[in-house]
Amino acid sequence: MPAKTVQRPAVTLTLDEPRHGAVWAALFYAAAVFALVYPALGGAFLVNPMSDQLNGTPYRYFSADYLKSTGSFPLWNPYILGGLPFLAANHGDAFYPTVLARMIASPDHVLTWSFAVHLFLAGFFTFRFLRAWGIGFAGSLIGGLAYMLGGQIASLVSPGHDGKMYVSALTPLVLWMILRGMRDGRVWAWGVMALATGLCILSPHFQLTYYLGVLAAAFTLWLAFRKGDQALDRKVMTKRLLLAAGAAALGFALAAIHFLPFQEYLPFSPRGNGGRGYDYAVLFSMPPEELLSAYVPQFSGILEHYWGRNSLKLHSEYLGASVLLLAAAAFGTRRHSGFVRFWAITFVIGLLWAFGGHTPFYRLIFALPMMSVVRAPGMIYFIPTLATAVLSAVGTERLLAGAKTVRFLIVGVAIALAVAVLGSAGMFTGIAHAIPPASGAPDMTAAIDANASAVIVGVWRSFLFVALAAGVILLRLRRSIGPRAAAVALAVVVAADMWSVDRNYFRWMPPGSQVYASDAAIDYLKALPEPGRVAVLPVKRLDNDGDPYFNGDGMMVHHVRTVTGHQANEIQRWVELAQGKSPAMPQNILNPMFWRLANMRFLYTNGEMPDTVPELSGIHFVKRVGPVRNAAGNMVYLYEITGQESPAAWVAPVIVKAPPNAILAGLLDLRFDPRRAALFDDTANVQGVAVTTLPPPSSVGARTLPIEPGRITVDLDRPAEQGSALVVSENYYLGWQAKVDGKSNPVGRADYTFIGVPLPAGARHVELTYFERAYARGRAISLIALALTLIWILAGVGFERRRPGTTKIESRG
């Protein structure tokens, strides 16, 4: 490829464009990723005790096992929190392409390598986007590195946020396709954009996809309404805007298989009823002072050394000291002036959005649709990260072309030196002490002081990389090194700069086969002839906090049902019945009535329990297993709770209808016997009776076969009486259907949250199955949309090949 020359009065330097530049960039990005994930070659699991994936990976084991054994996707998860929809409650990437890999490889390996692959794609797609705009090879290479290794992208492996990683990686692909479609008129690009949009929704991280949608819309409109020599004819602009809207709609249709069930489920989840208000929405806003971490990543403390105003922080805001120097050089350009302005404005708006409740600006954002049902506005920081990367690409090109003088480098290094000196003198620690702690948070003075030495190391580390980047550019300005050597050297400096911080967030555990291994207590539970739930409840401090059983949903891997767990989209009625702020630790965990209703028969704990507790008259804790060590090395005891019945299903002789609040108020009263009446909501389509005195319990016994995902079978030991009802200790939701003795039968919500089946006279066999009509509709829409998308892409490619005179367009503004 011929050299490209940029003219300045004082300096003329060539920008070398290597052949097969995309291949060289891909190799460089792959090497950068490998430097972070090489332990995976030995089977290590990219997870840590604080990662959401320690808890989320069991969902993958469950869905992979179900898909392999049945050939279909699970729709119901019976293993945690009383049962809940699997797809509608958003258990993760059920339809993202990673599910295919889980058919042939262990879910823990798939998760680890999916992080690695998407980290690579984040860089490569950014490179292609920048090249399509017209940025040279060196600038595009640096821009891709700056984005993929940027703090909030690479550090997503620490909290285990795979969905965020997927959307972050696909964002530059979406922008690249918008550019090719809107500016260059490539019809096929809109099909690819629709496919990428659908994948983002299927990630499934709806909040980050929402943020991407805002960015994509802004970029599309900016391209459509630009002035100057890149302005579009009104007719052409209108046509391309319609194509953009059609592609976006098609992207949503592609994800209908997951999106529609989720939308239908929202009112039944803790996020329903219009959200939780402004105070909830601004939780985990980015404290403005943590913008200093964009240059000095140690400022607010890395991981366990964090002292800031968020209650939990496992990611980084680091943008790169060398990257910031390069980004500063972007300003003042004529060739890319509009592009630079767009991304500078994007950076500012994205940053204000990330600050959330810390500025009045977020009141405007809160008025947007769906903002009341999400929190953590700091998530949008991936967009300022991308903006910085784009600016660094433009700046790199200008610096290597000689468009900036030595004075610029001297000023940059001088500022970095001043920051290092002042930081060593305690400036950043002083700022930290001046920040008031969050309301109700503990005093962090000691943590700030303990972090002071790390800050000093950090400011000098940042100075070093600013100096190294400036040194490479200076050598190029003086023609001491050639353009290729300068590009490679600068890329190495940027990669080393980012790697030195990112590596702190890549923490590992043994393979999933070890992390989720069974133990004697779990083996006992798996062998039960009849279903019974277990409460996983530590009674003393754990020896190892990285325990997926005591601190997660690890029991799901072994198909053991629990009353505890953490999912964040559990059924709201179950949460209210448990009467706890966190469903993982219900307040009624010691209420025998809750045990009876929830089919809770066992306690999996890490300490000795007395045979009896004075407050629990007649209840006994009978040790069945223990003490034994589980896979995490914690001591385990398994107790069976005896002295009362806690069946999986029972028959009540009458149906009584009442308002939900009244049902909830009396349900856990120890004087109430659920075997004497099935309490249905007063709006339920069942026939109830008015009673002044409850009849005695029914003499009809119910035997429940082992519960499967979305299938429950109950046999009655004698014919049911007219007016009676079967209550099954599983959460009710819209998709449950009942057949009694082979005939369709009504089903509804009983005892506040459980499945209730009115029984006809003589009933002996009840079969419950779960299926979502929203899933069926979504599946049909998604399949049609996928076919249309592929047709669009193929037809667009064919049209481009037949169109004469097709040339690559590069931006000049």
N, C-alpha and C positions, 0 to 999 in steps of 0.2 A: 504494500500500500504506500502511495507517495507520502512524503513528509508534509505536514501542515505547518504553516508559518504564521506567526502573529507579529505584527509590526508595532514597534514603539520607537520614538525618536532616538532614545539612547541605547536600546538593547534589541537585538534580533536573535531569538532562539528558536530552534526547531522542536516540535513535539512529535516524537517518534511513535508511529502507529504500527505495532507488530502484526504480522500475519496471524490469523487464527486467535485474535485477541481474546475472544470469549472463552476459548479453551484454556489459555494461560490464566485468565482470571478465575475460571472454575478450579483449576489446579491449586491456585494460591488460596482460594477460600476453603477448599477441602483440607489443605494443610493446616490452616488456622483452626478449623473445627477439630481436626485430629489432635492438635496440641492440647485441646480441652477434654476430649472424650476417649483418649486412648485406653483408659482402664476398662472400657466396655469390651475390648478385645479379649479380656480374660474373664468375661461373664459378669463383671460388676454391674450393679443396679444403680442407675442415676437417681437416687432418692436419699432423703435424710429424715431424721426423726420429726422435723417440722414440716416436711413436704406434704401437700395435699394428696400427692400420689401414693404415699404410704397407705392412705385410706382409700384412694380412688382406684388403685390397681385391682383390688378385689372385684370391683364392678366389671373390669375387663375379663378377669378369670371367669366370672359367672356368665357373662354374655358369650364369651368364646366357647365355653363348655356347652351352653344351651344351643348355640348355632351349629356346632359340630354334631351334636346328638339329634337335633330335630330338623335341621335345615332351615329354620326360621328364626327371626329375631325375638327375644323375650319382650313381652309387653308388660309383665308384672313382676315385681321383686318382692317375694314373701319373706325375705331374710332379715330386714331391719325395720324398726319403728312401726311395727304392726302391719307392714306391707304397704307398698305404694307403687304407682305406675313407674315402669322402667324408662320408657321413652318420654312420656309426657312430663315426668318430674326431672328430666334432664340429667341422666346418669353419666353423661360424657359422650365420646365420639362414636356413637353406635352406628352411624352411617358414613363416617369419614373414611377415606381409603385405607387408613391404618387398620380398620377391622379386617381387611383381607389378609394383612400380614399376620394377624393373630390366629388365622386358621392354620398356619404352618410353623409359627414360632411362639415361644412363651410370651405372655403379655408384658412381663417385665423387660425382656429384651426388646420387644417392639416399642415400648414406651421410650426406652433409653435411646434407641437409634432414630426414633421419630423426632426427638429433640435435636439430635445431630443433623438429620437431613433437613429439617426446617430451618435450622440455623444457617446451614449452607444456602438454602433457597432464598433466605432473606437477603444475603449478600449478592447472590447471582442475579436475582430479579431486580435489585436496585441497580446493579451494574448495567443490565440491559435497558432499564428505564432511562438511565442517564445517557447511555450511548444513543438511544433513540432520540433523545432531546437534542443531541449534538455535542455533548461533552466528550473530550478526548479520552483515550484509553487510560492514561495515568489518573486523571481526575475521577473517572468512573470507577476504576479499581479502588481508589481511596474511599470514594463515597460508599461503595458496597461494604468495605471493611468497617467503616465508621458506623454504619447502620447495624450490621449483623452482630458486631461485638459491642455495640452501645449498651450502656448499663441496663436499661429496662428490657432489652431484648435478650441478651445472653444470660442475664441473671434470672430469667423466668424459670430456669431449671431448678432454682433453689426452692421456691414455694411450690414447684411442680405444676405450674400453670400451662399445661400443654395446649389448651384451647387458645390462650392468648398468644402463644408462640406460633400456632398455625395461622391465625389472623394476621399477626405481625409479618410473617413471611409472605403471605399472599397480598399484602397491601401494595408493595411496589409493582407486583404483577398487574393488579387492577389498574393502577395509574399508568403503567406502560401501555396497556390495551386501550385505555381512554385516549391516550396521546395518539396512538396509531389510528384509532377510529375517528376521533374528532378532528385532529389536525391533518392527518394523512389520508383520510377517507377509506381506510381498510375495512371492508365489510366483515371479514372473518374475525377481526379483533373484537367486535362486539359479542360474538359468540364465545370467545375465550373469556371475555370479561364476565359474561353471564355465568360461565362455568366456575370461575374463581369466586364470584359472589356467592353462588350456591355452596361452594366448599367452605367459605367463611361461616355461613350460617350453620352448616353441618358440623362445624369444628367441635362442639357447638358453643361458641362464646358470643352470645347475642349482644352483649354490651360493647365489646370491642368492635364487632361488626357494625353496630350503630355508629360508633365513632368513625369507622372507615367510610361508612355511607355519607356522613357529613363532609369528610375530606374529599371523597370522590365527586360529590355533587358540586362542591366549590371549585375543584379543578376543572370539571367539565364546563361549568359556566364561564370560568375565566378563559378557557381556550375558545369558547364560542364567541365571546364578546370582546376579544382582544382587538386593539386598533393597529394601525400601521400596515406594513407589507404582509403581515400574517393574518389580517382580517379576513373573515369568511363572508362570501356572498350570502345575503339574507336567506335565499332559498336553500342553499347548501347547508347553512347553519341550522335552519329549521329541520331539514331532513336528518341531519346527524344528531340533533338533540332528541328527535323522536326515536332514532335507533338506540341512543343511550338509554332513554326511558324504557324502551322495550327490552333491552338487555338486562337492565336492573330488575324489571318485573319478572323476566324469565329466570333470573338468578334466584329470586324469592320462590318462584314456582318449583325450581329444582330441589329446594330444601323443604318443600311442603310436608314431606314425609316425617320430618322432625318438628317443624315449626308449628303446624296446625295442632298436633296433640299438646304441645307446650302451651299454646295460646288458650286452648280449651281448659287446661288444668289450672292456669294461674289463679282464678277465683277461689280454688280449693286449697291453695298453698299459703304459706305465711306472707307471700308477696301480693296476695289478692286484695280485693276491696280498695283498689286505687293506690296501693302502696302503703308505706309506713311513715310518710311525712318527710319534711325537710331535714330534720335532725338525723334521720336514718340515711337519707340520700347523701349527706355530706360526710358520713363516716369514712375514714381513711382518705381524706383529702390530703394532698401533698402540702406539708407545711412550707411556706415560702422560703424560710431560712435554709431548707434543704436543697435549694437551688445551688448553694455553695458546693454541694457534693458533686455537681456537674464538673467541677474542676478539681476539687480535693475530695475524693471519694470517702476518705476516712473522717470527714468533718462530723457527720452525725453518727459515726460508728458503724462498722461492718458487722452484720448479722448479730451475734450474741453481745457485741459491744454497742449496739444501738441504744441511744439515750433520748431520742426525739419524741415528738408529740403524738405519733401514731402508736396505738397499743401493740401493734405487731408490724414488723417490717423485715421482709426476707429478700428484697430486691435492691438494686442500685440505681441511682440517677446519673452515674458517671457518663459523661459525653466524650471524654478524652481530652487531655491537655493539649496534645499535638493536634487533635481534630479541631479544637476551638481556635487555635492559631490559624489553621488553614481556612476555617469558615470565615474568620474575620477578613481574610483577603478577598472574599467574594464581593464585597461592597465596593462600588465605584466602577463596576464594569458597564460597558455599553452593549456588548454583544448579547449578554444574558440579563439585561437590566430588569425586564419584566418578570422573568423567571425568579430572579433573586428577590424582588419585591414580594412576589406571591409567597415564597417560602419563608421570608422574614415575617410577614404578617401571620402566616400559618403558625410559626413558632410562638409568636406573642399570644395569639388567641388560644392555642393549645395549652400554653403554660398557665394562662389565667383560668382556663377550664380545669386544669389539674389542681390548681390551688383550692378549688371547691369552696367550702364554707369559710375559708380564710379571707375571702374578698366578696364584696357585694355583687360582683360580676356573675356569680353562680346563681343568683336569683333569676337572671334571664335564662340561664340554661335549664333551671328547674322547671320552667314553664313549658319546655319542649315535651312532646309525647313520650311516655314511658320513663321519664327521668325520676319519677316518684317511686318506682319499683326497683331501682338499682342503687348501689352505693359505690364507694371507692372511686370518685372522679379522678384520682391520681393515675388511674389506668391509662388515661389518654396521653400520658407522657411519651408513649411510643411515637406519637405524631411529631412533637417537638424533636425527638431523637432523629426521626427521618428528615425533618427540616434541616437540622444541623448537618446531617450527612450530605444532603444535597448541596448545601452551601459550601461544605468542605470540598466537594468535588469541583465546584466552580472556582473556589479559591486556589485549589491545587493547580488547576490548569493555568490560571493567571500567574501564579508564582513561578511555575516551571517555564512559562513562556516569557518571563521577564517583565510582566506587566506591573510588578511591584518592585520597589527599589530596596537596597540594603537597609535603608532607614526603617522600613516597615519591620524587618526582622529584628533590628536592634531594639526598637520600641517594644516589640512583643517579648523578647528575651528579658528586657529590663523590667517590664511589668511582672513577668513570672518570677524574676529574682526578688523584686520588692515584696511580692506576696509570700515568697519563701522566708525571707528575713522577718517580715512581720508575723508570719505564722509561727516561726520559731520563738518569737518574743511573746507568744501567747494570745495573738489577736483572735484566732478562731475559738480558742477556749473561752476567752472573754465574751465573745458573741454568744456562745452556747450558754454561759451562765446568765446572760441577760435575758434569755428567752423564758417567759413564764411557762411552767409545766401545764400540761392538759388538765382539765378539771378532774379531780379525783385521782390523778396519777401520783405515784410515789415520787419523792424527792430524788432527782437524778444527779445531784451534785457529785456524789462519789463516782458515778459512772462517767460523768464528763471529765473529771480529773484523771480517772484511770485511762481514758481515751486520749489524753493530751500528748503522750509520746507518739502514738500512732499518727496523730495529726501532723506532728513535726516531720516524721518520716514521709508522710503523704505530700506535704508541700514541696519537699525537695525532690521527691519522685516525679511530681508534675513538672517542676522546673527542669529536671533532667530531660524529659521527653520533649518539652518545648525547645530546649537548646539543641537536642539532636535533630529535630525536624528543621529548625532554622539552619543548622549546620549543613544538612543535605541540600537545602535550597540555595544556600550561599555558595556551596561548591558548584552547583549547576550554573548559578548566575556568573560565576567566574570561569565557566567552561572547564573546570577541573575534572568533571565527570560528564559522560554523555547522557542523552535523554533517557535511554533505557535504564542505565545504572541509577540515575536519579529517581526514576519511577519505582524501581524495585527497592532501593534503599529507603525511600519515604514510606512505601507500603510496609516494609519490615519494621520501621520505627512505630508506625501507627498500630500495627498488629501487636507488637511487643508491649506498647503502652496499654492497650485495651486488655491483652491477655494477663498482664500483671495484676489487674484488678478482677477480671472475670473469673480467674481460676479459684478465687475464694468461694465462689458460689457453686462450684461443681464438686459436690460431696457424694460419697458413694457408700453403698451397703452391699452385702453379699447378694447373690442371685435370688430371685423370687422363690425358687424351690426351697431355699433355706429360710428366708424371711417369713414365708407363709406356711412353713412346715407344721404338721399336726402335732398334737401331744396326747397324752393318755386321757385327759379330760374331754378333749374334742372327739377322740375316738369313741368314748362312752356315749356322748350326745348323738353322734352319727348312727349309732347302733340302736337307738330307741325304736320300739315297735310302733308307738303312737306319737304324734307331734306334740312338742312342748317347747316353749320359748325359754331362753336363758337370759338373765341379766348379767352383763359384763360390768363388774363394779369393783375397782380396787379399794381396799379398806385401809391401805397404808401406802407410803411412798414407794414407787416402783424402783427396782434396781436399774432398769433400763427403760428410759422414756420412749425409745424407738420401738415400741411394741404395737404391732398392727391389730392386736386383739384388745388390749386394754385402752389403747388410744386410737382405735379405728374400727373398721368393719371387716376385719380379717376373717371372722367366722363365716362370712359369705363365701369365701373360697371353698369351704367344706360343706356348704349348704346347711348350715346350722342357723335356726331362726333366733333372733334376739329382740328384746324389747328396747334395748339401747341402740346407739348408733349415731352417725352424723351424716346428713346428706344435704341439708340447707333448703331443700324443696319438699320436705315431708308434708303429709296431709295435715292441714291446720287443726282439724278436729282431734287428731291424735295428740298434738301438742297441747291443746287445751285440756284434754282429759288427763294428760300427764301433769299438767299444772306446773310446768317448769319453764324458766326463761330459756333454758337450753334443753332440747329434747334428748340430748345425750345423757342428761342427768335429771330425770323427772323427780319432782318433789314427792310424788306418790310411790317412789321406789320402795318405801317401807309400809305402804298401805296394802294390807291383805286383799282388800276389795279390788284394787288395781291389779294385783297378781291374778286374782280369779278371772277378771274380765279379759286380761291380756294373755291368758294361757301361759303365765310365767310359772315354771316348775323348778327352775334350777338357778343357782347363783355361781358364777365363775369369778373367783376373786383371788387375791394374793395373800390372804391372811386367814388365820384360824377364826372360826365362828363358834359361838356357844351353841349348845343344843337348843336352848330356848332363850327368848328375850322377854323380860317381864311385861313389856308393853304389848306384846303380840301373844295374847293368851291362846293356848292350844296349838300354836304353830311351832314346828320343829325343823331344825336344819340338820339334815342327815348327810354326813360326809360320804361321798361316793368315790372320789378320787383325790389323791394328794397326801402329802405334798409332793409335787413333781415340778420340774422346770419346763417352761414352754420354749418355743423357738427363739424368743428374744432373751432367754436367760432369766426371766422373772419366775418367782415361785407361784405355783397355781394350786388352788383347791377347788373342787367342784362339790357343791352341796345341793341336795334335793330338798325342796320345801314341802313338807308334809303337814297334815292336820287339817287341810281343807282341799276341796276339789278345785282344780284350775284347768278345766277341759278345753279342748280346741273348739268344741261345739256343744250346744245343749238345746233342749226343747223347753219352751215356756208354754204354759197352758192357755194364756190369754195374750191378746195384743192390746196395749194401751197407748193412745196417742196423746202427746203433750208437746208444749213448746220446747225447743232445744235447750234454752237456758234452764228451764225447770228440770229437764232430764239430767243435765250436767250437775246441777246443784244437789240432786238426791242420789245420783248413781253410786257415788263412792261412800255413802253412808253405810256403816257396818250393819245397820239394822235392815238394809235392803237386801233381798235375796233375788239375784237376776234369774233364778230358775222359776220364779213365780209369775213373772210378767216380762214380755218383750216390749220395750219402750221405743216406739217409732215417733219420728217427728210429726207434728200435727199437720204438716203439708204432704205427708207421704200418701201415695195412692194405695192404701190398704184399708181394710175394714177393722176398726177398733171397737172396743166395748167400754162402757162406763162402769167402773167398779168402785165400791166403797171399801171392800175388803178383798185383798188379793187371795186367790185360791192357793192351795198347797202346791209344791213343785210337781211337775208332770212326772208320771211314772215311766215315760218313754225315754229310753237310753239312746245316746247318739255315739256311734263309733266313727271316728274320722281316720281315713286312710292317710298315709304320708302326703303332706301338702307339696304340690309341685307349683312352679311358677305359672300362675294363671289357671290353675285347675285344683279344685277341692272337691273331694267325694266323701259323703257322709251316709252311713247306713243306720237306720233306726231299728231297734231290737223288737219293736212291736208297732202296729199301725197307729198313726197319729190321729188325734181327735180333731174334729172340726173347730176352727178358731184358734188353734195353737200355732206356734211359730218356731222355726229353727233360727238360732242365733249362732253365727260363726265368728270366732275371735280372729277376724281379719278385717282390715279397714275396707269400708265400702267406698266405691267410686263408680262413676257412670257406666263403665264398661262391663260390670259384672252382670252375667245372665244366669238364670237358674232353670234347670229341668228337674221336675219331680216325677219319678217313675216314668221317665222318658218323655214327659210332656212339658212344654214351656210353662213357666210359672213366674208370677211377679217376684221382684226382689227389690229391697230398699235398704235404707239405713236404720239400724236398730241400736239401742243402748248408746246413743250419741254418735258413734263412729263406726260400728261394726256392721257386718252383713246380716240382714234379716230376711228370712224367707217365710211368708205366710204358707201354712201347710193345709192342703185339702184333707178331708177325712180319709183315712186309710193309707196315707203316704208312708213309704218305707225306704225309698232311695232318693237322695238329693245329689245332683251333680252341678257344681258351679264352674263356669268358665268365664274367662275375661277376654274381651276383645273391644278395641276402640274404633268407633266409626270414624273419628277424626284421623286415625292412622290409615284406615282403608282409603279415605278420600285423599289424604296426603300422598299415599303411595301411588295412586293412580295419576295424580297431578304431576308428581315427580318423574314418573316414567315417561309421561307424555312430554314434559319439559326437557328431559334428557335427550329424547329423540329429536326434538326441535333444535336443541342446542347443537347437537352433532351435525344435523343437516345444515344449520346456519354456518358452522365453521367450514364444513367441506364445500358447501356451495360458494362461500366467500373466497376460499382458496382457489377454487376453479375459476371463479370470475376474475380474480387477480391475474391468473396465468394467461387468460385470454385477452386481458385488457392491454392494448399496446402502449408503449412509452411509459411504463411504470418505473418511477425512479424514487430513490430514497430522499426524503425531505429532511433537512436539518434546520433547526431553529436559528433565527437571527435576531431574536428579541426576547 
